[in-house]
Amino acid sequence: VTSLSISKDFKGQGIGTALIAALKDLAIAQKRQGISLTCHDYLIAYYEMNGFTDEGESESNHGGSTWYNMVWENPETH
C-alpha cells in the first residue's frame, strides 16, 4: 500500500481504522512480523491509537516533508 487517505467527507466514521484493521488481519494471516509506515507528525497519535509505536523521525524527506516511522508488531510472531 503506497498511501492511505480518507476523504474529508468521510473522516471520523471509522473507515481508516477499519482499513488498518484489515491490513493487520492480512499481516497475521500471512505470518508477517508487522506493519511499518511513515506519517506526518499530526498523525502520530492516530496511529498510536491503532496500536502502532512511534520509532521517531524517519530518514525519508519525500516531498520535502518530515516523516515519522510507525511500527505495529504482529502479536502472533513476537
Secondary structure, DSSP 8 states (H G I E B T S, - for coil): -------GGGTTSSHHHHHHHHHHHHHHHTT--EEEEEE-GGGHHHHHHTT-EEEEE-S--GGG---EEEEEE-TTT-
